[in-house]
């Protein structure tokens, strides 16, 4: 059953409340077609600014490519990205504030409270919330023994976790822990109990790539954008070739594996350490393999389309059609898409708010980067366009190949 959600819309003219007692999906904006319509005189609100989804386990908000951005509790969402909402959250769109009140249904309130709570991690002191995603909540935490600050992600799996699935997830965590590279967020610790999981990674105080883009008004200068993407490609090159922990076979022998595919490279997973070099910021790639692990295990409680809501603009067609079998080339395509986004402020494909994003990704072409911004150097534009070919197959298939092409375009 969906929670009862009240959306209080605050404008300089007053407050209007919209109450939802069952599942609903509606756009917010100045268009007459919007479920929550904002008066046309508020020009900082787009015609279709954001979308609210009222559904179990809770409401969510998705930016619809708005010009002035969608902010949740002071943090701007990436274009076309989605995040869960909780009781007391505030959405800001231009001059308008939407305050969210969530009343859980009676059957949810009667459940055993420990099953609803995120897993407790005694070794860490929780300091503040850093963000929410489709899989859980991330907190800034301090290790009680060492004093190290970490990003602590706590996940409550939907449904029971059988021993085989638990073993597979623990193996995935060990593979991620094995990745040691200056441009990959270090995996510190993990644990699980019943259907609750947690993992701790090194904390990156500079935030995600969206913060860097915002500092530049939405478009990162070419030299700085190339500095970022080169580090991302270095991280991918290492991960795609890394020797992973040995896995036991049925006959008792052990087989080693090589290479881990991220499958969710996007601006939200490219983090800034806060350090600067002469060439630009130092970045680290986060959440390696974690989305894949929980989605494959069926433990996230989200459908494939819902889970990919904020990811689809950075996902090639082949990955949408064959997610389970996606190889390193999908990460290379996504890295090129992130470079495109940094340089233009737009995603490689246009995603109209009234169209299904999966259908758009499967049917619509990538927009040539020179059509977005003719000032992009022609040789660089050619490399980016070539890297974003994904039909019938991805053209540039390794991180090293794309890094070399970018160097030669300079």
MIVEXGU-848808 format. One record per residue (C-alpha): residue number from 1; residue in three letters; x, y, z. Coordinates in Angstrom, 2 decimals, m for minus. Example, Ala and Ser with C-alpha at 12.3 -4.5 7.8 and 13.67 -1.06 7.14 Angstrom:
BEGIN
+-----+-----+---------+---------+---------+
:   n : res :      c1 :      c2 :      c3 :
+-----+-----+---------+---------+---------+
:   1 : ALA :   12.30 :   m4.50 :    7.80 :
:   2 : SER :   13.67 :   m1.06 :    7.14 :
+-----+-----+---------+---------+---------+
END
This chain:
BEGIN
+-----+-----+---------+---------+---------+
:   n : res :      c1 :      c2 :      c3 :
+-----+-----+---------+---------+---------+
:   1 : UNK :    0.00 :    0.00 :    0.00 :
:   2 : UNK :    1.26 :    3.50 :   m0.87 :
:   3 : UNK :    1.80 :    6.01 :    1.94 :
:   4 : UNK :   m0.50 :    9.00 :    2.30 :
:   5 : UNK :    1.48 :   11.94 :    0.96 :
:   6 : UNK :    0.69 :   15.64 :    1.30 :
:   7 : UNK :    2.47 :   18.11 :   m0.97 :
:   8 : UNK :    2.20 :   21.67 :    0.35 :
:   9 : UNK :    2.98 :   24.15 :   m2.46 :
:  10 : UNK :    4.32 :   27.45 :   m1.10 :
:  11 : UNK :    4.35 :   30.47 :   m3.43 :
:  12 : UNK :    4.42 :   34.19 :   m2.63 :
:  13 : UNK :    0.65 :   34.04 :   m3.16 :
:  14 : UNK :    0.01 :   31.50 :   m0.43 :
:  15 : UNK :   m0.07 :   27.76 :    0.27 :
:  16 : UNK :   m2.01 :   25.04 :   m1.56 :
:  17 : UNK :   m2.10 :   21.44 :   m0.39 :
:  18 : UNK :   m2.39 :   18.35 :   m2.59 :
:  19 : UNK :   m3.15 :   15.07 :   m0.80 :
:  20 : UNK :   m2.52 :   11.63 :   m2.32 :
:  21 : UNK :   m3.81 :    8.48 :   m0.65 :
:  22 : UNK :   m2.97 :    6.06 :   m3.40 :
:  23 : UNK :   m0.41 :    5.49 :   m6.13 :
:  24 : UNK :   m0.02 :    8.48 :   m8.45 :
:  25 : UNK :    2.40 :   10.01 :  m10.91 :
:  26 : UNK :    2.20 :   13.69 :  m11.84 :
:  27 : UNK :    4.28 :   16.49 :  m13.30 :
:  28 : UNK :    4.86 :   19.82 :  m11.55 :
:  29 : UNK :    5.19 :   22.96 :  m13.65 :
:  30 : UNK :    3.44 :   25.79 :  m15.49 :
:  31 : UNK :    1.83 :   23.63 :  m18.18 :
:  32 : UNK :   m1.91 :   23.11 :  m18.00 :
:  33 : UNK :   m1.24 :   19.38 :  m18.34 :
:  34 : UNK :    0.63 :   19.23 :  m15.01 :
:  35 : UNK :   m0.97 :   17.54 :  m12.02 :
:  36 : UNK :    0.37 :   20.32 :   m9.80 :
:  37 : UNK :    0.19 :   23.49 :  m11.86 :
:  38 : UNK :    2.28 :   26.51 :  m10.92 :
:  39 : UNK :    0.94 :   29.93 :  m12.04 :
:  40 : UNK :    2.46 :   31.04 :  m15.32 :
:  41 : UNK :    3.90 :   34.23 :  m13.84 :
:  42 : UNK :    6.55 :   32.19 :  m11.99 :
:  43 : UNK :    8.88 :   32.06 :  m14.96 :
:  44 : UNK :   11.73 :   30.37 :  m13.06 :
:  45 : UNK :    9.55 :   27.24 :  m13.03 :
:  46 : UNK :    9.66 :   25.26 :  m16.28 :
:  47 : UNK :    6.48 :   24.20 :  m18.04 :
:  48 : UNK :    7.22 :   20.65 :  m16.93 :
:  49 : UNK :    9.78 :   21.12 :  m14.17 :
:  50 : UNK :    9.82 :   17.90 :  m12.17 :
:  51 : UNK :    7.80 :   14.74 :  m11.67 :
:  52 : UNK :    6.48 :   13.27 :   m8.43 :
:  53 : UNK :    5.86 :    9.53 :   m8.08 :
:  54 : UNK :    3.66 :    8.54 :   m5.15 :
:  55 : UNK :    4.18 :    4.84 :   m4.57 :
:  56 : UNK :    5.48 :    2.29 :   m2.09 :
:  57 : UNK :    7.92 :    2.30 :   m0.40 :
:  58 : UNK :    7.74 :    6.11 :   m0.56 :
:  59 : UNK :    7.45 :    9.15 :   m2.84 :
:  60 : UNK :   10.17 :   10.11 :   m5.33 :
:  61 : UNK :   10.99 :   13.23 :   m7.34 :
:  62 : UNK :   12.60 :   13.36 :  m10.76 :
:  63 : UNK :   13.99 :   16.42 :  m12.53 :
:  64 : UNK :   12.63 :   16.81 :  m16.07 :
:  65 : UNK :   15.54 :   18.72 :  m17.54 :
:  66 : UNK :   14.51 :   22.06 :  m15.99 :
:  67 : UNK :   16.51 :   25.17 :  m16.76 :
:  68 : UNK :   16.77 :   26.44 :  m13.18 :
:  69 : UNK :   17.10 :   23.04 :  m11.54 :
:  70 : UNK :   15.25 :   20.99 :   m8.94 :
:  71 : UNK :   16.64 :   21.21 :   m5.41 :
:  72 : UNK :   15.92 :   18.78 :   m2.57 :
:  73 : UNK :   16.93 :   20.02 :    0.87 :
:  74 : UNK :   19.31 :   22.48 :   m0.77 :
:  75 : UNK :   21.03 :   19.99 :   m3.08 :
:  76 : UNK :   20.45 :   20.22 :   m6.81 :
:  77 : UNK :   19.41 :   17.06 :   m8.64 :
:  78 : UNK :   21.20 :   16.21 :  m11.85 :
:  79 : UNK :   19.21 :   16.67 :  m15.04 :
:  80 : UNK :   16.71 :   13.82 :  m15.45 :
:  81 : UNK :   17.81 :   12.19 :  m12.19 :
:  82 : UNK :   15.56 :   10.87 :   m9.45 :
:  83 : UNK :   15.75 :   10.54 :   m5.67 :
:  84 : UNK :   13.49 :    9.23 :   m2.91 :
:  85 : UNK :   11.68 :   11.65 :   m0.62 :
:  86 : UNK :   11.06 :   11.40 :    3.11 :
:  87 : UNK :    8.75 :   13.13 :    5.54 :
:  88 : UNK :    9.84 :   16.75 :    6.00 :
:  89 : UNK :   11.81 :   17.04 :    2.76 :
:  90 : UNK :   11.60 :   20.32 :    0.84 :
:  91 : UNK :   11.74 :   20.66 :   m2.94 :
:  92 : UNK :   12.62 :   24.07 :   m4.39 :
:  93 : UNK :   11.83 :   24.95 :   m8.01 :
:  94 : UNK :   12.56 :   28.58 :   m8.74 :
:  95 : UNK :   10.49 :   30.73 :   m6.36 :
:  96 : UNK :    8.27 :   27.81 :   m5.35 :
:  97 : UNK :    8.74 :   25.43 :   m2.42 :
:  98 : UNK :    7.08 :   22.04 :   m2.11 :
:  99 : UNK :    7.06 :   20.56 :    1.38 :
: 100 : UNK :    6.49 :   16.83 :    1.71 :
: 101 : UNK :    4.56 :   15.14 :    4.51 :
: 102 : UNK :    4.39 :   11.34 :    4.54 :
: 103 : UNK :    1.95 :    9.34 :    6.64 :
: 104 : UNK :    2.66 :    5.61 :    6.54 :
: 105 : UNK :   m0.31 :    3.29 :    5.99 :
: 106 : UNK :   m1.58 :    1.40 :    9.01 :
: 107 : UNK :   m0.30 :   m1.97 :    7.82 :
: 108 : UNK :    3.21 :   m0.58 :    7.44 :
: 109 : UNK :    3.13 :    0.97 :   10.91 :
: 110 : UNK :    2.15 :   m2.37 :   12.42 :
: 111 : UNK :    5.25 :   m4.14 :   11.08 :
: 112 : UNK :    8.10 :   m5.06 :   13.34 :
: 113 : UNK :   10.08 :   m1.80 :   13.82 :
: 114 : UNK :   13.54 :   m3.38 :   13.50 :
: 115 : UNK :   12.62 :   m4.60 :   10.00 :
: 116 : UNK :   11.92 :   m1.02 :    8.94 :
: 117 : UNK :   15.05 :    0.51 :   10.41 :
: 118 : UNK :   18.31 :    0.67 :    8.46 :
: 119 : UNK :   21.02 :   m1.63 :    9.80 :
: 120 : UNK :   22.87 :   m0.43 :   12.87 :
: 121 : UNK :   26.65 :   m0.33 :   12.48 :
: 122 : UNK :   28.16 :   m0.08 :   16.00 :
: 123 : UNK :   31.69 :    0.57 :   14.73 :
: 124 : UNK :   30.61 :    3.89 :   13.21 :
: 125 : UNK :   29.19 :    7.13 :   14.58 :
: 126 : UNK :   26.58 :    8.61 :   12.21 :
: 127 : UNK :   27.22 :   12.33 :   11.65 :
: 128 : UNK :   24.87 :   13.52 :    8.89 :
: 129 : UNK :   22.97 :   12.37 :    5.83 :
: 130 : UNK :   24.82 :   12.79 :    2.53 :
: 131 : UNK :   22.19 :   11.54 :    0.11 :
: 132 : UNK :   19.59 :    8.98 :   m0.84 :
: 133 : UNK :   19.33 :    6.65 :   m3.78 :
: 134 : UNK :   17.21 :    3.80 :   m5.08 :
: 135 : UNK :   19.12 :    1.36 :   m2.87 :
: 136 : UNK :   19.47 :    3.14 :    0.46 :
: 137 : UNK :   20.71 :    6.11 :    2.45 :
: 138 : UNK :   24.31 :    7.35 :    2.58 :
: 139 : UNK :   25.61 :    9.00 :    5.76 :
: 140 : UNK :   28.82 :   10.71 :    6.68 :
: 141 : UNK :   30.16 :    8.60 :    9.55 :
: 142 : UNK :   33.25 :    8.36 :   11.72 :
: 143 : UNK :   34.93 :    5.08 :   12.59 :
: 144 : UNK :   34.97 :    4.91 :   16.38 :
: 145 : UNK :   38.36 :    3.23 :   16.46 :
: 146 : UNK :   40.41 :    5.13 :   13.88 :
: 147 : UNK :   38.48 :    8.40 :   13.63 :
: 148 : UNK :   38.41 :    8.09 :    9.82 :
: 149 : UNK :   35.50 :    9.77 :    8.03 :
: 150 : UNK :   33.66 :    7.46 :    5.63 :
: 151 : UNK :   30.59 :    7.45 :    3.43 :
: 152 : UNK :   28.44 :    4.76 :    5.03 :
: 153 : UNK :   25.72 :    3.28 :    2.84 :
: 154 : UNK :   23.04 :    1.28 :    4.60 :
: 155 : UNK :   20.65 :   m0.84 :    2.54 :
: 156 : UNK :   17.52 :   m2.69 :    3.60 :
: 157 : UNK :   16.87 :   m5.43 :    1.05 :
: 158 : UNK :   13.28 :   m6.07 :    0.01 :
: 159 : UNK :   12.27 :   m9.59 :    1.02 :
: 160 : UNK :   14.24 :  m12.45 :    2.52 :
: 161 : UNK :   17.85 :  m13.03 :    1.48 :
: 162 : UNK :   18.62 :  m16.68 :    0.81 :
: 163 : UNK :   22.11 :  m18.10 :    1.58 :
: 164 : UNK :   23.10 :  m18.30 :   m2.09 :
: 165 : UNK :   22.24 :  m14.64 :   m2.69 :
: 166 : UNK :   24.00 :  m13.57 :    0.49 :
: 167 : UNK :   27.14 :  m15.45 :   m0.59 :
: 168 : UNK :   27.01 :  m13.82 :   m4.04 :
: 169 : UNK :   26.70 :  m10.33 :   m2.53 :
: 170 : UNK :   29.59 :  m10.94 :   m0.17 :
: 171 : UNK :   31.68 :  m12.11 :   m3.11 :
: 172 : UNK :   30.75 :   m8.93 :   m4.99 :
: 173 : UNK :   31.88 :   m6.81 :   m2.06 :
: 174 : UNK :   35.20 :   m8.66 :   m1.94 :
: 175 : UNK :   35.71 :   m8.00 :   m5.66 :
: 176 : UNK :   35.05 :   m4.30 :   m5.16 :
: 177 : UNK :   37.42 :   m4.22 :   m2.19 :
: 178 : UNK :   40.16 :   m5.63 :   m4.46 :
: 179 : UNK :   40.10 :   m2.51 :   m6.68 :
: 180 : UNK :   43.05 :   m0.34 :   m5.63 :
: 181 : UNK :   43.52 :    2.76 :   m7.75 :
: 182 : UNK :   44.00 :    6.49 :   m7.04 :
: 183 : UNK :   40.84 :    7.30 :   m9.01 :
: 184 : UNK :   38.55 :    4.68 :   m7.45 :
: 185 : UNK :   36.85 :    5.33 :   m4.11 :
: 186 : UNK :   38.44 :    2.94 :   m1.61 :
: 187 : UNK :   36.09 :    0.30 :   m0.20 :
: 188 : UNK :   36.76 :    0.17 :    3.56 :
: 189 : UNK :   34.36 :   m2.23 :    5.21 :
: 190 : UNK :   31.08 :   m4.12 :    4.85 :
: 191 : UNK :   28.68 :   m6.31 :    6.78 :
: 192 : UNK :   25.20 :   m7.78 :    6.79 :
: 193 : UNK :   22.59 :   m9.21 :    9.12 :
: 194 : UNK :   19.23 :  m10.69 :    8.15 :
: 195 : UNK :   18.06 :   m8.60 :    5.17 :
: 196 : UNK :   20.17 :   m5.54 :    6.05 :
: 197 : UNK :   23.51 :   m4.70 :    4.43 :
: 198 : UNK :   26.01 :   m1.91 :    4.90 :
: 199 : UNK :   29.30 :   m0.86 :    3.38 :
: 200 : UNK :   31.74 :    1.94 :    4.08 :
: 201 : UNK :   33.86 :    3.79 :    1.50 :
: 202 : UNK :   36.37 :    6.60 :    1.72 :
: 203 : UNK :   34.66 :    9.98 :    2.04 :
: 204 : UNK :   35.08 :   12.53 :   m0.78 :
: 205 : UNK :   34.28 :   15.97 :    0.68 :
: 206 : UNK :   34.10 :   17.69 :   m2.72 :
: 207 : UNK :   30.77 :   16.07 :   m3.55 :
: 208 : UNK :   29.67 :   14.76 :   m6.94 :
: 209 : UNK :   30.46 :   16.04 :  m10.42 :
: 210 : UNK :   27.24 :   18.07 :  m10.50 :
: 211 : UNK :   28.84 :   20.44 :   m7.98 :
: 212 : UNK :   31.77 :   21.10 :  m10.33 :
: 213 : UNK :   29.39 :   21.72 :  m13.23 :
: 214 : UNK :   27.31 :   24.09 :  m11.12 :
: 215 : UNK :   30.41 :   26.15 :  m10.28 :
: 216 : UNK :   30.87 :   26.72 :  m14.00 :
: 217 : UNK :   27.23 :   27.56 :  m14.69 :
: 218 : UNK :   26.47 :   24.11 :  m16.08 :
: 219 : UNK :   29.31 :   23.84 :  m18.63 :
: 220 : UNK :   32.79 :   22.78 :  m17.59 :
: 221 : UNK :   35.70 :   24.27 :  m19.61 :
: 222 : UNK :   37.27 :   21.84 :  m22.08 :
: 223 : UNK :   40.64 :   21.47 :  m20.31 :
: 224 : UNK :   39.03 :   20.80 :  m16.93 :
: 225 : UNK :   36.45 :   18.39 :  m18.36 :
: 226 : UNK :   39.21 :   16.42 :  m20.09 :
: 227 : UNK :   41.15 :   16.24 :  m16.81 :
: 228 : UNK :   38.11 :   14.71 :  m15.16 :
: 229 : UNK :   37.33 :   12.19 :  m17.88 :
: 230 : UNK :   40.96 :   11.05 :  m18.15 :
: 231 : UNK :   40.87 :   10.12 :  m14.46 :
: 232 : UNK :   37.58 :    8.28 :  m14.94 :
: 233 : UNK :   39.06 :    6.35 :  m17.87 :
: 234 : UNK :   42.16 :    5.50 :  m15.83 :
: 235 : UNK :   39.89 :    4.09 :  m13.11 :
: 236 : UNK :   37.93 :    2.07 :  m15.67 :
: 237 : UNK :   41.06 :    0.76 :  m17.37 :
: 238 : UNK :   42.29 :   m0.55 :  m14.01 :
: 239 : UNK :   38.93 :   m2.07 :  m13.03 :
: 240 : UNK :   38.37 :   m3.75 :  m16.37 :
: 241 : UNK :   41.75 :   m5.53 :  m16.07 :
: 242 : UNK :   41.99 :   m6.05 :  m12.30 :
: 243 : UNK :   42.66 :   m9.52 :  m10.91 :
: 244 : UNK :   39.77 :  m10.38 :   m8.59 :
: 245 : UNK :   39.68 :  m12.74 :   m5.58 :
: 246 : UNK :   39.58 :  m16.46 :   m6.36 :
: 247 : UNK :   36.12 :  m18.03 :   m6.42 :
: 248 : UNK :   35.54 :  m21.63 :   m5.23 :
: 249 : UNK :   34.31 :  m24.11 :   m7.85 :
: 250 : UNK :   32.10 :  m27.15 :   m7.34 :
: 251 : UNK :   35.10 :  m29.52 :   m7.26 :
: 252 : UNK :   36.82 :  m27.49 :   m4.55 :
: 253 : UNK :   39.30 :  m25.81 :   m6.87 :
: 254 : UNK :   39.54 :  m22.03 :   m7.15 :
: 255 : UNK :   39.16 :  m19.95 :  m10.28 :
: 256 : UNK :   40.45 :  m16.42 :  m10.56 :
: 257 : UNK :   38.55 :  m13.77 :  m12.47 :
: 258 : UNK :   39.76 :  m10.65 :  m14.18 :
: 259 : UNK :   37.89 :   m7.42 :  m14.62 :
: 260 : UNK :   34.90 :   m5.70 :  m13.04 :
: 261 : UNK :   32.38 :   m3.65 :  m15.02 :
: 262 : UNK :   30.82 :   m0.65 :  m13.30 :
: 263 : UNK :   27.56 :   m0.46 :  m15.32 :
: 264 : UNK :   26.48 :    2.81 :  m13.67 :
: 265 : UNK :   29.01 :    5.48 :  m14.67 :
: 266 : UNK :   27.26 :    8.86 :  m14.38 :
: 267 : UNK :   27.96 :   12.29 :  m12.85 :
: 268 : UNK :   26.49 :   11.28 :   m9.48 :
: 269 : UNK :   29.08 :    8.50 :   m9.20 :
: 270 : UNK :   32.07 :   10.70 :  m10.08 :
: 271 : UNK :   33.20 :   12.28 :   m6.82 :
: 272 : UNK :   35.59 :   15.14 :   m6.08 :
: 273 : UNK :   38.20 :   14.66 :   m3.36 :
: 274 : UNK :   38.47 :   18.40 :   m2.76 :
: 275 : UNK :   42.11 :   18.37 :   m3.94 :
: 276 : UNK :   43.25 :   20.40 :   m6.93 :
: 277 : UNK :   46.17 :   19.90 :   m9.30 :
: 278 : UNK :   47.52 :   22.31 :  m11.91 :
: 279 : UNK :   45.27 :   20.56 :  m14.45 :
: 280 : UNK :   42.09 :   20.53 :  m12.37 :
: 281 : UNK :   40.26 :   18.59 :   m9.66 :
: 282 : UNK :   41.12 :   15.10 :   m8.45 :
: 283 : UNK :   38.16 :   12.74 :   m8.93 :
: 284 : UNK :   37.30 :    9.21 :   m7.86 :
: 285 : UNK :   34.76 :    6.80 :   m9.33 :
: 286 : UNK :   32.28 :    5.47 :   m6.76 :
: 287 : UNK :   29.71 :    2.67 :   m6.38 :
: 288 : UNK :   31.62 :    0.13 :   m8.44 :
: 289 : UNK :   29.40 :   m2.87 :   m9.10 :
: 290 : UNK :   27.00 :   m2.15 :   m6.24 :
: 291 : UNK :   24.00 :   m1.29 :   m8.41 :
: 292 : UNK :   24.56 :   m4.46 :  m10.41 :
: 293 : UNK :   24.89 :   m6.62 :   m7.29 :
: 294 : UNK :   21.61 :   m5.53 :   m5.71 :
: 295 : UNK :   19.62 :   m5.34 :   m8.93 :
: 296 : UNK :   20.70 :   m8.82 :  m10.05 :
: 297 : UNK :   19.82 :  m10.19 :   m6.64 :
: 298 : UNK :   16.34 :   m8.65 :   m6.90 :
: 299 : UNK :   16.76 :   m6.96 :   m3.53 :
: 300 : UNK :   16.25 :   m3.29 :   m4.38 :
: 301 : UNK :   12.46 :   m3.30 :   m4.62 :
: 302 : UNK :   12.59 :   m1.34 :   m7.87 :
: 303 : UNK :   11.78 :   m2.37 :  m11.40 :
: 304 : UNK :   14.53 :   m2.14 :  m14.00 :
: 305 : UNK :   13.05 :    1.06 :  m15.44 :
: 306 : UNK :   12.62 :    2.63 :  m12.02 :
: 307 : UNK :   16.11 :    1.70 :  m10.88 :
: 308 : UNK :   17.61 :    3.19 :  m14.03 :
: 309 : UNK :   15.58 :    6.40 :  m13.81 :
: 310 : UNK :   18.58 :    8.65 :  m13.20 :
: 311 : UNK :   20.94 :    6.47 :  m15.22 :
: 312 : UNK :   19.26 :    6.04 :  m18.59 :
: 313 : UNK :   20.76 :    9.21 :  m20.17 :
: 314 : UNK :   24.22 :    7.72 :  m19.50 :
: 315 : UNK :   23.38 :    4.18 :  m20.62 :
: 316 : UNK :   24.01 :    2.82 :  m24.14 :
: 317 : UNK :   21.35 :    0.88 :  m25.98 :
: 318 : UNK :   23.15 :   m2.44 :  m25.69 :
: 319 : UNK :   23.15 :   m2.25 :  m21.91 :
: 320 : UNK :   19.41 :   m1.61 :  m21.78 :
: 321 : UNK :   18.79 :   m4.60 :  m24.03 :
: 322 : UNK :   21.26 :   m6.95 :  m22.33 :
: 323 : UNK :   22.08 :   m5.53 :  m18.89 :
: 324 : UNK :   23.32 :   m8.83 :  m17.45 :
: 325 : UNK :   25.83 :   m9.32 :  m20.25 :
: 326 : UNK :   27.09 :   m5.74 :  m20.56 :
: 327 : UNK :   30.87 :   m5.61 :  m20.85 :
: 328 : UNK :   33.55 :   m2.93 :  m20.35 :
: 329 : UNK :   32.45 :   m1.08 :  m23.49 :
: 330 : UNK :   29.29 :    0.18 :  m21.74 :
: 331 : UNK :   31.45 :    1.96 :  m19.15 :
: 332 : UNK :   33.50 :    3.55 :  m21.94 :
: 333 : UNK :   30.32 :    4.82 :  m23.63 :
: 334 : UNK :   29.06 :    6.20 :  m20.30 :
: 335 : UNK :   32.36 :    8.00 :  m19.66 :
: 336 : UNK :   32.05 :    9.67 :  m23.07 :
: 337 : UNK :   28.45 :   10.62 :  m22.19 :
: 338 : UNK :   29.71 :   12.24 :  m18.97 :
: 339 : UNK :   32.27 :   14.25 :  m20.96 :
: 340 : UNK :   29.51 :   15.33 :  m23.38 :
: 341 : UNK :   27.38 :   16.40 :  m20.38 :
: 342 : UNK :   30.22 :   18.37 :  m18.78 :
: 343 : UNK :   30.93 :   20.27 :  m22.00 :
: 344 : UNK :   27.33 :   21.01 :  m23.06 :
: 345 : UNK :   25.17 :   20.81 :  m19.94 :
: 346 : UNK :   22.98 :   18.31 :  m21.81 :
: 347 : UNK :   22.83 :   14.54 :  m22.16 :
: 348 : UNK :   23.70 :   12.91 :  m25.50 :
: 349 : UNK :   20.05 :   12.17 :  m26.24 :
: 350 : UNK :   17.10 :   14.49 :  m25.66 :
: 351 : UNK :   14.54 :   13.12 :  m23.20 :
: 352 : UNK :   11.20 :   14.95 :  m23.56 :
: 353 : UNK :    9.27 :   14.75 :  m20.26 :
: 354 : UNK :    6.18 :   13.23 :  m21.87 :
: 355 : UNK :    8.08 :   10.27 :  m23.37 :
: 356 : UNK :    9.24 :    7.03 :  m21.78 :
: 357 : UNK :   13.01 :    7.47 :  m21.26 :
: 358 : UNK :   13.75 :    3.82 :  m22.07 :
: 359 : UNK :   11.90 :    4.13 :  m25.37 :
: 360 : UNK :   13.84 :    7.32 :  m26.16 :
: 361 : UNK :   17.18 :    5.64 :  m25.44 :
: 362 : UNK :   16.26 :    2.68 :  m27.64 :
: 363 : UNK :   14.88 :    4.66 :  m30.58 :
: 364 : UNK :   16.30 :    8.16 :  m30.73 :
: 365 : UNK :   19.75 :    9.11 :  m32.05 :
: 366 : UNK :   22.52 :   10.80 :  m30.12 :
: 367 : UNK :   22.67 :   14.53 :  m30.88 :
: 368 : UNK :   26.02 :   15.49 :  m32.42 :
: 369 : UNK :   27.97 :   17.49 :  m29.86 :
: 370 : UNK :   28.67 :   20.30 :  m32.37 :
: 371 : UNK :   24.90 :   20.77 :  m32.67 :
: 372 : UNK :   24.83 :   21.45 :  m28.93 :
: 373 : UNK :   27.87 :   23.72 :  m28.94 :
: 374 : UNK :   29.66 :   24.65 :  m32.19 :
: 375 : UNK :   32.60 :   26.01 :  m30.17 :
: 376 : UNK :   33.76 :   22.51 :  m29.18 :
: 377 : UNK :   37.11 :   21.90 :  m30.96 :
: 378 : UNK :   36.33 :   19.87 :  m34.12 :
: 379 : UNK :   38.82 :   17.06 :  m33.48 :
: 380 : UNK :   37.53 :   16.62 :  m29.94 :
: 381 : UNK :   33.94 :   16.69 :  m31.20 :
: 382 : UNK :   34.76 :   13.93 :  m33.70 :
: 383 : UNK :   36.18 :   11.71 :  m30.95 :
: 384 : UNK :   33.19 :   12.24 :  m28.67 :
: 385 : UNK :   30.71 :   11.55 :  m31.49 :
: 386 : UNK :   32.60 :    8.36 :  m32.39 :
: 387 : UNK :   32.65 :    7.23 :  m28.74 :
: 388 : UNK :   28.87 :    7.68 :  m28.48 :
: 389 : UNK :   28.02 :    5.40 :  m31.38 :
: 390 : UNK :   26.04 :    2.51 :  m29.86 :
: 391 : UNK :   24.15 :    1.11 :  m32.86 :
: 392 : UNK :   24.61 :   m1.61 :  m33.97 :
: 393 : UNK :   27.48 :   m1.81 :  m31.47 :
: 394 : UNK :   29.65 :    0.55 :  m29.44 :
: 395 : UNK :   32.51 :    1.81 :  m31.60 :
: 396 : UNK :   35.22 :    2.62 :  m29.02 :
: 397 : UNK :   35.32 :   m0.38 :  m26.72 :
: 398 : UNK :   38.16 :    0.11 :  m24.22 :
: 399 : UNK :   39.02 :    2.87 :  m21.80 :
: 400 : UNK :   42.60 :    2.97 :  m23.08 :
: 401 : UNK :   41.38 :    3.41 :  m26.67 :
: 402 : UNK :   39.19 :    6.38 :  m25.74 :
: 403 : UNK :   41.92 :    7.93 :  m23.58 :
: 404 : UNK :   44.37 :    7.67 :  m26.48 :
: 405 : UNK :   41.87 :    9.21 :  m28.93 :
: 406 : UNK :   41.28 :   12.12 :  m26.55 :
: 407 : UNK :   45.04 :   12.71 :  m26.19 :
: 408 : UNK :   45.48 :   12.72 :  m29.98 :
: 409 : UNK :   42.61 :   15.20 :  m30.40 :
: 410 : UNK :   44.33 :   17.80 :  m28.24 :
+-----+-----+---------+---------+---------+
END
